[in-house]
């Protein structure tokens, strides 16, 4: 459990208050179990928890030992009498915890230990009936204190909130389990309790419609609206969010399958960003040292807007990052050369600027590593050309052949191959029959027949299917939403398509359409995309309620705040596109992104693979 909490002072919403409240709730739960204690964390909770409370806070409240929940863990070492589990409410976790408690009690009985260990389970974000039933069936429920840690929203940055639920896309689209949508709706309602009722709601997709209905029900249950539909009460500061836009990931499966080309997006593609941290491999020129270091973990670097330089670089197309870093380095050198002719005041200012040198060095190293793995790697460039040809409406045959080359020639990871095949399927309304069976056989033959269920899940999700004829709507959608833009200037962009060097994310075009008069309900182009679309108002802001100079969102600068919720995950490139849309001024709004999970194409495919392992 490690992490650097981002500074949230610049957010247009009170995200610092939300984080502080989560920390206070956690402290209260820990303090219920007095004295020294063992804290056992679900691995999927560990990273997000570090963004709310660091290890220092945990130690201050009695946590002496910290473990991940895993098979074979022994929590009864005799030194501590309090064991606290903080876990997601899953069946697997319940069975594992039950085994550990039973085994611990058996060992204590054999040792004739008179002391008693007290076990507690705190579910996050909520407990479920089925989990309590499993604990009861295993005979351990009576030995436990059970409660909830309602960690609905984790602030990842000033404008990014996540529930960090890994399997929402799989549960909803493959397993047809919609319980996670209740969590999404609950998180939005909790945010409304702090920021006031959101007057306007827009949305697209089946899951979005379910969440919308749940929000209206929960708003009534939590007294956010009266039975007549009027806002029952307004939080301090009025309505801080003007519009809520709900987007189902299945509405735009294409964008995550494309390679992100922003600085932050490409770091995620190449190295993976987890809980605001990227692990940079240790690089050594000496081959022997490099072999020794290969077993060591790399250094973890925080990536959020607290890093002023990263804030400046993160949303740029990667091609612009190198020149920007070189210019900053040259500027610092020129300043140093002229230091002898400066006044004391100017020297003092220069010394203050030197604080950025370690950060500049860090990003230069990181950018060099990404450059080596992307622009200087012919395999990466070939894949990029293949993707761009597909988006332009050509190259279906060559893409399928390239997928075979990835499998049999390059021995690429299974998720990388599936991602390319999915791109073919999405732009062509299916994989051509002459390639479909060959690719399917190749996947099973090379990666193992135990992945048959994986392929079935991916088919059920809508990512890959066999072309069975019929109309392909992608060309019409592409034209209606200007998804492919020719002659994009990545260094001085005028359109969001720069985030993929020519492809504009459909999800962000839908957000733009949702904010136009009438919303998505009156957008004819949006009707070509499967799934319901809706626009309605939860309440109207009463006259005289706002202070002088305030907008409806309470920002006071005339700019509205729009909450965009991605159900099923969002990529860093899409977040960058929304920031760019906000910076252009045409929409006159600030975007806050809320998602069930920060993803890329590989992680979305992996979420559909129940037993993916390290293949």
N, C-alpha and C positions, 0 to 999 in steps of 0.2 A: 504494500500500500504506500504509494508515493505520488506526489503531485504538487504543483504550484497553483494555488488558487488565483484565478484572474482578478484583476481589479475591475469592479463593476460600477465605479463612481461615474463614468460617463454615460451610463445607460439612461434611456428616456423613461424606463420603468424602474420601480423600486426593487431591483433584483438583489441588492445588498440586504434588504429587509427579508426577502424570501430565503436567502442563504442563512442569514442569522437566525431566523425562526427555525429552520431545519436543524441547525446546530444546537439550539436550545432544547428542542424536542429530543434529540439524541442524548444530550447530557442528562436530561430528566429521566430517560429510560435507563441509562447506565447507573444513575444514582439510586434507582430503586433496589439495586442489588448492592448492598454495602460491602466495603472492604475491597481487597485485591481480587481481581477476576481474570478469567481467560475469555477473550473475544474470538469467536470463530466466524469468519466471513465467507459467504458465498463469493466465489471468484468474480462473478459478474457484478457484485456490489462493491467490491474492494476499490476499484478505480474511481467510480463515481463518488464514493463516500469521501475520498481524499480531496475532492473539490468542495466539500462542505465542511469537513472537520479533519485537521491534520493529526498526526500521531501524538503531538504534544498535548492536544486537547484530550485525547483518549487516555493518555497516561495520567493527566491531572485528575481524572475521574475513575481511577482504580484499575485501568487495564494494564496488566503486567505482561501478559503474553498474547500474541496475535497469530492466529493460524488461518489458513484457507480450509474450507470444508472439502475433504477428499477422503477416499477409502483408506482405511488403515490408521486414521488419526486417533491417537489416544489422548484424551483430555484429562484423565484422572491421574496426575503424577503425584498427588498427595500434598502438593504445596499450596493449592488454592481450592477454596470451597464454593466458588461461584463460576459457572460456565454459562456464557451468553452466546447464543447463536443469532446472527443477523443475516437473514436469507430471503431469497425470492420464494414465493409460494408455489413450489413445483413438487410433483409426486416423487421424483428422484431424490430431491433434498430431504423429504420427509422420511423416506426409507433409510437413507444414509444416517440421518440424525438418530432415528429409532435404534438402528444397529449399534451406534456408538454409545448411546445411553444404556442399553441393555448390557453391552459388553463391559462398560465402566462399572455398572452395579454388580456384575458377576465377579469382576476382579476385586472390588472392595469387599465383597462377601468372603472371598477366599483368603484375603489378607486379614480378615476379621477387624476391618477398620471401623471404629465406632463413629468417626466423623462422617457427616453427611454432605454430599455435593448437591448444591441447588442448581438445577438446569432451567434456563429461560430461553424462549424463542421469540424473537421480534421479527415479524414479517414486514417486508417492504415491497411495494407501497401499501399493501393491505393483506389481511389474512383471508383465507377462503375456507368454505365449509368442507370441501373435499380433503384439504390438508389436515384439518382437525380430525376428520373421520379416520384418515390413515394413521395418525398418531394414536387415536383411540383403539383402532384395531390391533396395533402393535403393542398395546398395553403400556404406553409411556405417557399418555396425555395427563394422567393424574399426578405425574412426577414433575410436571412442567408449569412454569408461569408463561402464559401466552399473551402477546400483545402485538400492536402494529407500530411501525415506524413509517409514517406517511410521507416518504420522500418522493413526492410526485414529480417535481421539476428540479433538475440540476443545472445551474447556470454555468455554461461553458465559456461564455464571453458576454460582452455588453449587449449583444443582440442575438445570442443563441442560447436556447433552452432545450434540454433533452430529457426524456423519460428513461433513456438507456434500457429499453426493452428489446432484447436481441431478436426475438422471433415473431414479432407482430405480423410481418408480411407473410411468413409461413403459416402461422396459426389462422389468419383470416382467409387467405387465398387458397391454401392447400387443405388444411385440416377443417376449415369451416367452423373454427372456434372463435367466436366474437367477443369473448370475455375481456380481452385486452382493450377493446374499444371503449369499454366502461372506464378503464384506467385513463385513457386519453381524455374522455369527457370529464372525468373527475378532476384531472389536472387543469383543464381549462376553467372549470367552475372555481377551483381553488384560486386561480389567478384572478378571476373576476371578483372574488371576495376582497382581494387586495386593491385591484385597479378599477373596480366598478363594472357594472354591466356593459357589455360591448353592444352598441346599438345596432350595427349592421353585420349580417352574416351572409357569406357567399360560399359556394362549395361545388365540387365536382367529384363524382365517383360514389360507388355503393357504400364503401366504408365511411366516407364523409357524411353521407345521408344518415347512416346509423348514429354516428357521433353527434350530428346536429340534433337528432331527435332526443338523444340522451341528455344533451346539454339543456334543452328546454325543460325536460322532466326534472333534472337535478337542480336547475335554477329555481323551480317552484318549491322543491323540497327544502332548499337552503334559504328560502325567503329572499332570493335576489329579485324575483318578480312577484307581483300579486296575481291572484286568480284572473284578474281582468287583463293581464298582460303588461301592465305598467311596471316600471322599475320601482320596487318597493323601497329601496334605500340607495343612496349614492355614497360611495366611499369618499374619504377626505381627498380633495383634489379633483373631484368630479369623475367624469368618464375619461380615463387615461388612454384607452384604446378605442379608436373610431370604428375599425372594421376587422372582422375575423374572416379569414379565407381558409377553408378546409380543402385539402387536396389529398386524394387517394393515390398512393404510389403506383397502383396498377393503371392509372390514367396515363402515366408517362413512364413506361419501362425502358424506353429507348435511352434517355439521358444517362442513367447510371451505367449502361453497357458501353458507352463511349469513354475514351480515355480523357481524363480531366487534364487541362493544360494551363491552369493557373499555378502559381508557385505553391500555394498550400495544397491544392488538389493533386499536383504531381508528387509532392512529398508523401501524401497519403497513398498514392498509387504505388510508389517505389519502396517506401519504408514502412508505411502504416502509421497513422496518428491514432493513439488510444488514450482517451481521457485527457486530451490536451497535451500529450507528451509524444515525442518521436524518439525512438531509440536509434542513435547514429552509430554505425559499426566502427570499431577501432581500426584505424588504417595504419599499416606499417609498411615501409619500403623493403624491409628485410623479410624474405620469404619464411625463414625459420621462426621469426617472431610472430609473423602473421598466422602461422599454423598454431602457435601456442595461444594466440589471442582469439582464435576462431571459437574456442570453447567458452571464452569470456563474454559476458553481456556487454553491449555497447553503452555509451553514456546517454542518459535521457535528457532531452532538451525540451523545455516548456515552450509551447506555441500558443500565444494568445495576445490580446491587444495591450497587455501590460508591457510587452516588448515593443517599444516605439518603432523600431526599425521593421519588425515583422508586420506591424499594423500598416506600414507604408508599402510593404512588398506583397503581402499575402494574396491580394486580389488581382495582381498583375498577371498578364500572360507571361509564362516562364521566359520567353524570348526577350522580355524587357528587363528581367531581373539582373542579368549580368552587367549590362551597361549602367544600370542604376547603382550597383555596388561599386563598379569601377569609378564612377563619378564621385561617389562619396569618399573613396579611398584617395583619389587624386586631390580632392578638395582639402582633406586633412593634411596631406603632404605639403601642399602649397601654403597652408596656414602655418605649418611648422617652419618652413623655409623663411618666412617673414617674421618670425617670432621676435628677432632682435630689434626690429623697428617698431614694435608695438608698445602702447602704453600699458601701465600696470593693470588698468581696468580691462583692456583687451586681452592681456595675457591671462587674467583671471577667467574670462569667458572661454578662452581656448582650453584651459585646463579642465573646465567643467565639461567641455565637449569630449575630452579624452575618455570620459566614462562610457562612451558608446563604442570604443575600440574593441573590447572583448565581444560585444554583441555583433559588431561588424565582422570580426574574425570568424565568429560562429556561423553567421549566415553565408559568408564567403565559402567556408568549408562545406556547408550543407549544399549550397548551390552547385559547387564543383562536383560533388558526389552525384547529385541529380543529373547534371549535365553529362557526366560520364555514362550514366545508365540510360539516358534518353537520347539526346541529340547526337551523341557520339556512338550510339549502338545501332547498327544497321537493322537488327531484328525489331527493335522498337520502331524505327522509322518505317519499316515495311508494314508493320501492323497498323501504324497511323495512316499510311496511304490507303491501306485496305479499308479501314473504317470510313475515310473520307469518300472513297469511291462508292461505297454502299449508300452513304447518305446522299450522294449526288444521283443515285438511281442506276448505277452500273456496277459491274464487277461481282455479280452473285456467284458465278462459276469459279472465278479466281479466289473468292473468299472461302468457299467450301473446300477448294483444293488446299488453300493455306491452312485451314483448320486441320486437315489431314497431315500437313507438314509439321504443324505445332505438336500434334500427337506423336507421330512416328519418327520425325526427324529431330525436333528440338526437345522432345520429352518434357513438354511444358506441363504445368500444373493443370489438373482437371478443371478447376474453376476458370482458368484463363481460356481454355478451349471452349468450354460451355458458354462463356461470355461472348465470344466471337460468333458462335453458332446462333446464340440468341439474337445478336444484332442482325444477322442474315434473316432470321425468322420474322423479326419485327418490321423490317423495311420491305419485306417481300410477301407478307401475310402467310409465312410458312417457309420451311426449308424445302427446296425442290425434291421431288420423290426420288430422283436418280442419285441424290446425295444422302438423303435422310437415313436410309437403312444402312448404308456404308459407314456413316459417321456414328450411328448408334452402335453398330457392331464393334467399331474401333474403340469407342469409349469403354464398352464392357470388357473387351478383350485386353486392353492395355491397363485399365485402372481397376479391373476386377468386377466379377459379376455380382458382388455384394452391393454394388452401386446401382443396381436395377431400380431400387426404391427411390434413389436420388433422381434418376432420369424421369421417373413417374411424377415425382413431386414437382420437378421443373416444368413438365408438361402441364400439370394441373394449375400451376401458377400463371400460365399464359406467356411465359418467356420463350418457349420453344414449341413448335408444332409442325406437322407435315403439311406441305402445301396441297390442298385438296381442290384447287380451282376457286372460282368466285372472284369477287371484286376486291382489289387491294386498295384500301382507303389512304394509305400513307402518302402517296403523291399529292392527293387533294389536301390532306392535313398540312403537309409540308408547305404547299403553296399558300394556303389560307393564313397560316401563322408565321410565314417567312422564316421557317426553321433553318434553311440553308441560305447564307448570305455570301455573295461573291465579293472578292477584293476587300477583305477585312484588314484594317490597319491595326495589328496587335499592339503596336507601341502607342498609338493615340486613338483608341477605340471610340466609336460612336454608337455601337450596338452591343448587346449582351453576347452576341455570337463569338466575341473574342475569347470567351472562356473555354471554348472548344476549337478555336481557330477556324471559325466558319459555320459552326452549328449552334443555334440558339436553343437552349433547353425549353421543351414544350411546357413544362411545369411553370416556368417563369412567364412565358407568353400568356398562359392561362391566368396567372395572377394579374397581369396587366389588363387582360380582358375583364376580369372580375371587378376591377376598380373603376371601370368606365360606367357612365350612367346606364342603369338597367341591370348591370352585373352580368353574370354568366347566363342568367335565365333568358336574356334576349339575344345572346350571341349565337348566330346561326352556325358559324364555323365550329363552335364547341360541341354542337349536336352530332358532328361526325365522329366524335370520340365516344366510345362506349361508356355507359354509366350516367346516372341522373345528374342534373345540374340544378341549382336552386339559389335563390336570393330572397332574403326577407329581413325585416327589422324586428329586433327584440324590444326596443323601446325608442322613444324620441327624447332628445335632451330638452328639458323644459326651458322656456324663455327666462332670462334673468339668472339662470343657475351658474353660468360661466362668468369668471371674472373678466375685467377689461383686458382686451388683447389676447385672450386665451382662445385656442381652437377647441374643438370638441374633445380632443384627447388630453387636454389639460397641459400641453407642452408649453403654451405661452408664446411660441414663435410662429404660429400660423401653420405649421406642418403637422399633419395628422400622423398618428401611429397605427400601423397595420400589423396585426398578428397573423402570420402565415404558418399554418400547421400542416406538416407533411406526415401522413399516416402510413407508416411502412418504411420511413427513412428518407434522408436527404444527403446529397453530396456537397462537398466543399465548393465545387464549381457552381452549383445552383445558388448557394449562399452568396458567393461572389457576384453572381449575376444580379441578384436582388439588391445587393449593396450598390452596384453600378446603376441600376434603375433609380434608386433613391438619390444618388449623387447627381443625376442629370437634371433634376428639378421639375421635369414635366408632370410627374405624379404628385409632387409636393408632399411627400410622406416619408416617414422613417419606418423601416421594416424590422420587426422582431420575428425571428424564425424559431418555431417550436417543432420538435420532431420526436418520433419514437426512438430513433437511433441515427447517429451519424454513420454514413455508409459510403462504400464505393462499389463498383460492379462486382469485384471478387467477393467482398463480404456479403453482398446481397445473395449471390449464388450459394455461398457457403451456408447461409442461414436456412437454405432449403435442403441441405444435406445432413441427415440425421446422424450418420456415422462416417463423417468425412475423414476424420483423422488427419494425418499429415500427407495425404496422397496428393 
